[in-house]
Amino acid sequence: MMNINMISGCVASGRERTIMLIHGMWSRPDVWANFQHYFEDRGYRVVTPILRHRCSGGDTHPHPDLGTTSLLDYAADLEADIRKLDEPPFIIGHSMGGLLTQMLAARGLLRAGVLLASAHCGPIVAINSCVARIFASTMLRRRFWEKPQLPSYRTMRWGVLNGCSEEEAVKLYTQLIPESGRALAEIAFNYLDPHRASLIRREEINCPLLFLTGRHDRITSPVLAKRNAEYIGAMARFELLPGHAHWLPSEDGWQKIAERAALFLEHEAARIAAEVQMKTGTPERAPARRWALPA
C-alpha cells in the first residue's frame, strides 16, 4: 500500500475541498511541488500519493517487485486510499497518472479530473516514430515487461524533458527512478494484454475530464490525447498547450496550467456534467460503494 501525504488549508466558503495529484512514470510526489503549493494556497486539502514500490527518500534502487507491477496494482492502491476520504476528490494526473485517473473515473471515484500529458487508454493504439525512438533500447531488452526500466538521459532529454532547459533537465533526470516494465507494456501493447489493464469502457465515465497536452509532447502526442478525449465522449474536453512539451508540472509556465486546471475543476466541470445529464436524460451515478470516513 502506498504512503499518502496530506496538506490541509481553509476554504473561504468554510467547506474543505480535496484534490489528489497522481504522478506518472519514473516519478514520485515531488514532481508536484509547484501544484501542491498552488492548490494549498487556494484552500485545498492536497493528497499526493506515492505509487507502489517507490521509496519516498532519495533511494533510486528499484524494488525487486517493481518490474512486474501492473497498472491494476497502482489503481487498486489509489482506490483504497480514495475510499478513506469523506467524499470523492478532484484528481490531477500526469502522464501515466493521467491514465490512472481515467481508470479511477471509470470506477466512479472522482468528482472531476484534469489529465496533464496523459498516457492513452485502451483500446486506443499508439505506434509512432517518437515513441519507438524513446523506448527502442528498453524494448530490445529480453523480457523487458518483467524488469524495471529507465531510458538514458540522452533519450529522456529528447523525448520527455524537451520542454525544460538543459540545467533543469539534468536536475530532473537525477530525481527520476525506474518504472515497471509491465506497466509500460500494458500501455504500449494494450491490445496484447490478456488482462486489458488499461482498457477504459467509456460508458462508465460519469465525471468531466479535461485533457491538457503540450504541442511539443513527443511521448504522449497531442494527436493521441485528442483521440483519447474523443473516445471518452461528451464528458471529456481536449486543449492544446502551445510552447509546452511533456513535463507540464515543472516546465516554465506551469502556473497558467495550474490556473486552467483550477478553473475547470471549480467552475466548468459541474456545468459540463449538468449539460451531459440534460442531453442524455440519465441521472448522475453515485459512487460504486459507500465512502468510508477517515480513521
C-alpha positions as CSV (number, residue, x, y, z in Angstrom):
1,M,0.0,0.0,0.0
2,M,1.3,3.4,-0.9
3,N,2.0,6.2,1.6
4,I,0.0,9.4,1.5
5,N,0.9,13.0,2.4
6,M,-1.9,15.3,3.2
7,I,-1.8,19.1,3.5
8,S,-4.8,21.0,4.8
9,G,-6.0,24.5,4.2
10,C,-9.0,26.6,4.9
11,V,-11.6,27.4,2.2
12,A,-13.2,30.8,2.0
13,S,-16.6,29.2,2.0
14,G,-15.8,27.1,5.1
15,R,-16.0,23.9,3.2
16,E,-12.9,21.8,2.7
17,R,-12.1,20.5,-0.7
18,T,-9.8,17.6,-1.5
19,I,-7.6,17.3,-4.6
20,M,-5.3,14.3,-5.4
21,L,-2.2,14.7,-7.5
22,I,-1.1,11.4,-9.2
23,H,2.4,11.3,-10.6
24,G,3.4,9.3,-13.6
25,M,6.2,7.1,-14.9
26,W,9.7,7.5,-13.4
27,S,8.3,10.0,-10.8
28,R,7.5,10.5,-7.2
29,P,5.3,13.0,-5.5
30,D,8.0,15.7,-5.5
31,V,7.1,16.3,-9.2
32,W,4.0,18.1,-7.8
33,A,5.8,20.6,-5.6
34,N,4.6,23.6,-7.6
35,F,1.0,22.4,-7.9
36,Q,0.9,21.3,-4.3
37,H,1.7,24.8,-3.1
38,Y,-0.6,26.4,-5.6
39,F,-3.7,24.4,-4.6
40,E,-2.9,24.6,-0.9
41,D,-2.9,28.4,-1.2
42,R,-6.4,28.0,-2.8
43,G,-7.6,26.3,0.3
44,Y,-7.5,22.6,-0.8
45,R,-6.5,19.6,1.2
46,V,-3.9,18.2,-1.1
47,V,-3.2,14.4,-1.3
48,T,0.0,13.3,-3.0
49,P,0.2,9.5,-3.2
50,I,3.4,7.7,-4.0
51,L,2.8,4.7,-6.2
52,R,3.6,1.2,-5.1
53,H,7.3,0.1,-4.7
54,R,8.7,3.6,-4.8
55,C,10.9,4.8,-1.9
56,S,9.9,8.3,-0.6
57,G,13.5,9.2,0.1
58,G,16.5,9.6,-2.2
59,D,17.0,5.9,-2.9
60,T,16.8,5.1,-6.6
61,H,17.4,1.4,-6.4
62,P,14.3,-0.4,-7.8
63,H,12.2,-2.6,-5.6
64,P,12.6,-6.3,-6.6
65,D,8.9,-6.5,-7.5
66,L,8.7,-3.2,-9.3
67,G,9.3,-4.7,-12.8
68,T,6.1,-6.8,-12.7
69,T,3.8,-4.3,-11.0
70,S,0.6,-3.7,-13.0
71,L,-1.4,-0.6,-13.7
72,L,-4.2,-2.6,-11.9
73,D,-1.9,-2.7,-8.8
74,Y,-1.5,1.1,-8.9
75,A,-5.2,1.7,-9.4
76,A,-6.1,-0.7,-6.6
77,D,-3.9,1.2,-4.1
78,L,-5.2,4.5,-5.2
79,E,-8.8,3.3,-4.9
80,A,-8.2,2.1,-1.4
81,D,-6.8,5.4,-0.3
82,I,-9.5,7.4,-2.0
83,R,-12.2,5.5,-0.1
84,K,-10.6,6.6,3.1
85,L,-11.7,10.2,2.2
86,D,-15.1,11.5,3.2
87,E,-16.0,12.3,-0.4
88,P,-14.8,11.8,-4.0
89,P,-11.8,14.1,-4.7
90,F,-10.8,16.1,-7.6
91,I,-7.8,14.5,-9.3
92,I,-5.0,15.8,-11.5
93,G,-2.8,13.1,-13.1
94,H,0.4,13.5,-15.1
95,S,1.4,11.1,-17.9
96,M,0.7,7.5,-16.6
97,G,-1.0,9.3,-13.7
98,G,-3.5,10.6,-16.3
99,L,-4.3,7.1,-17.4
100,L,-4.7,6.0,-13.8
101,T,-7.1,9.0,-13.4
102,Q,-9.2,7.7,-16.3
103,M,-9.2,4.2,-14.7
104,L,-10.4,5.7,-11.4
105,A,-13.0,7.8,-13.2
106,A,-14.5,4.6,-14.8
107,R,-14.9,3.3,-11.2
108,G,-16.9,6.4,-10.1
109,L,-14.2,7.6,-7.7
110,L,-13.7,11.3,-8.5
111,R,-15.7,14.4,-9.0
112,A,-13.7,15.7,-12.0
113,G,-10.3,15.3,-13.4
114,V,-7.5,17.1,-15.2
115,L,-5.1,15.0,-17.2
116,L,-1.7,16.5,-18.0
117,A,0.1,14.9,-20.9
118,S,-2.0,11.8,-20.2
119,A,-0.9,8.3,-21.4
120,H,-3.6,6.9,-23.7
121,C,-6.1,4.3,-22.5
122,G,-7.1,1.1,-24.3
123,P,-8.5,0.4,-26.8
124,I,-6.5,3.3,-28.4
125,V,-3.3,2.1,-30.1
126,A,-0.2,4.3,-30.1
127,I,2.5,3.4,-32.6
128,N,4.7,6.3,-33.9
129,S,8.3,7.0,-34.6
130,C,8.8,9.2,-31.5
131,V,7.6,6.6,-29.1
132,A,9.6,4.0,-30.9
133,R,12.7,6.1,-30.5
134,I,12.2,6.7,-26.8
135,F,11.6,3.1,-25.9
136,A,13.7,1.3,-28.5
137,S,16.5,0.3,-26.2
138,T,14.0,-0.7,-23.4
139,M,12.0,-3.0,-25.7
140,L,15.1,-4.7,-27.1
141,R,15.9,-6.0,-23.6
142,R,14.9,-9.6,-23.1
143,R,11.6,-9.9,-21.4
144,F,11.5,-6.1,-20.7
145,W,8.0,-6.4,-19.3
146,E,9.3,-8.1,-16.2
147,K,12.0,-5.6,-15.4
148,P,12.3,-2.0,-14.1
149,Q,13.2,0.4,-16.9
150,L,14.6,3.9,-17.2
151,P,15.8,5.3,-20.5
152,S,19.1,7.1,-20.7
153,Y,19.4,10.8,-20.1
154,R,20.0,11.4,-23.8
155,T,16.8,9.7,-24.7
156,M,14.8,11.4,-21.9
157,R,16.2,14.8,-22.8
158,W,15.0,14.4,-26.4
159,G,11.6,12.7,-25.8
160,V,10.4,13.6,-22.3
161,L,12.3,16.6,-20.9
162,N,12.5,18.6,-24.2
163,G,10.3,21.4,-22.7
164,C,12.9,22.1,-20.0
165,S,16.2,24.0,-20.0
166,E,19.4,21.9,-20.1
167,E,20.1,22.7,-16.4
168,E,16.5,21.8,-15.3
169,A,16.6,18.6,-17.4
170,V,19.8,17.4,-15.8
171,K,18.3,18.2,-12.3
172,L,15.1,16.4,-13.1
173,Y,16.8,13.4,-14.5
174,T,18.8,12.8,-11.3
175,Q,15.4,12.7,-9.5
176,L,13.9,10.1,-11.7
177,I,13.6,6.4,-10.8
178,P,13.0,3.2,-12.8
179,E,9.4,2.3,-13.8
180,S,7.6,-1.0,-14.1
181,G,8.2,-2.8,-17.4
182,R,4.9,-4.5,-17.1
183,A,3.0,-1.1,-16.7
184,L,4.8,0.1,-19.8
185,A,3.8,-3.0,-21.8
186,E,0.2,-2.7,-20.6
187,I,0.1,0.8,-22.0
188,A,2.1,0.4,-25.2
189,F,0.7,-3.0,-26.2
190,N,-2.8,-2.9,-24.6
191,Y,-4.2,-5.0,-27.4
192,L,-1.9,-7.9,-26.4
193,D,-2.5,-7.7,-22.7
194,P,-4.8,-10.6,-21.6
195,H,-5.9,-8.6,-18.6
196,R,-6.7,-5.4,-20.6
197,A,-5.3,-3.4,-17.7
198,S,-5.5,-0.1,-19.5
199,L,-8.9,-0.6,-21.1
200,I,-11.5,2.1,-20.3
201,R,-15.1,1.5,-21.0
202,R,-16.3,5.0,-21.9
203,E,-19.9,4.4,-20.9
204,E,-18.6,4.0,-17.3
205,I,-17.1,7.6,-17.2
206,N,-19.5,9.7,-15.3
207,C,-17.4,12.8,-14.4
208,P,-15.9,15.6,-16.6
209,L,-12.3,15.2,-17.7
210,L,-10.0,17.8,-19.2
211,F,-7.1,16.7,-21.3
212,L,-4.2,19.2,-21.5
213,T,-1.3,18.3,-23.8
214,G,1.7,20.2,-24.9
215,R,2.1,20.9,-28.6
216,H,5.7,19.6,-28.5
217,D,5.0,16.5,-26.4
218,R,6.8,13.6,-28.0
219,I,5.9,10.7,-25.7
220,T,2.2,11.4,-25.3
221,S,1.4,13.2,-28.5
222,P,-1.5,15.7,-28.9
223,V,-3.0,13.5,-31.6
224,L,-3.3,10.6,-29.2
225,A,-4.6,12.8,-26.4
226,K,-7.2,14.3,-28.7
227,R,-8.2,10.8,-29.8
228,N,-8.4,9.7,-26.2
229,A,-10.7,12.6,-25.3
230,E,-12.9,11.9,-28.4
231,Y,-13.2,8.3,-27.3
232,I,-14.4,9.2,-23.8
233,G,-17.0,11.4,-25.4
234,A,-19.3,14.2,-24.0
235,M,-17.7,14.2,-20.6
236,A,-14.2,15.0,-22.0
237,R,-12.5,18.1,-23.3
238,F,-9.2,18.5,-25.0
239,E,-6.9,21.5,-25.1
240,L,-3.5,22.0,-26.7
241,L,-0.9,24.0,-24.8
242,P,1.4,25.9,-27.2
243,G,5.0,26.2,-26.0
244,H,4.8,23.1,-23.8
245,A,6.1,19.6,-24.0
246,H,5.6,16.6,-21.6
247,W,6.9,17.6,-18.1
248,L,4.0,20.0,-17.5
249,P,4.1,20.1,-13.7
250,S,7.6,21.7,-13.8
251,E,8.0,23.5,-17.2
252,D,8.2,27.2,-17.3
253,G,4.6,28.5,-17.4
254,W,3.3,25.8,-15.1
255,Q,1.3,28.5,-13.2
256,K,-1.0,29.1,-16.1
257,I,-1.6,25.3,-16.4
258,A,-2.5,25.1,-12.7
259,E,-4.8,28.1,-13.1
260,R,-6.5,26.4,-16.1
261,A,-6.9,23.2,-14.1
262,A,-8.5,25.1,-11.1
263,L,-10.9,26.9,-13.4
264,F,-12.1,23.7,-14.9
265,L,-12.5,21.9,-11.6
266,E,-14.1,24.7,-9.7
267,H,-16.4,26.1,-12.4
268,E,-16.6,24.3,-15.7
269,A,-16.8,20.6,-14.6
270,A,-20.2,21.0,-12.9
271,R,-21.7,22.7,-15.9
272,I,-20.4,20.0,-18.3
273,A,-21.9,17.3,-16.1
274,A,-25.2,19.1,-15.9
275,E,-25.3,19.6,-19.7
276,V,-24.5,15.9,-20.4
277,Q,-27.1,14.8,-17.9
278,M,-29.7,17.1,-19.5
279,K,-28.9,15.8,-23.0
280,T,-28.9,12.1,-22.1
281,G,-31.6,12.2,-19.5
282,T,-29.6,9.8,-17.3
283,P,-29.3,10.5,-13.6
284,E,-25.9,11.1,-12.1
285,R,-24.4,7.9,-10.9
286,A,-23.4,7.5,-7.3
287,P,-20.0,6.1,-6.4
288,A,-19.9,2.3,-6.7
289,R,-19.6,1.8,-2.9
290,R,-20.2,3.8,0.2
291,W,-17.4,6.1,1.2
292,A,-15.6,5.3,4.4
293,L,-14.8,8.1,6.8
294,P,-11.1,8.8,7.5
295,A,-9.9,6.8,10.5
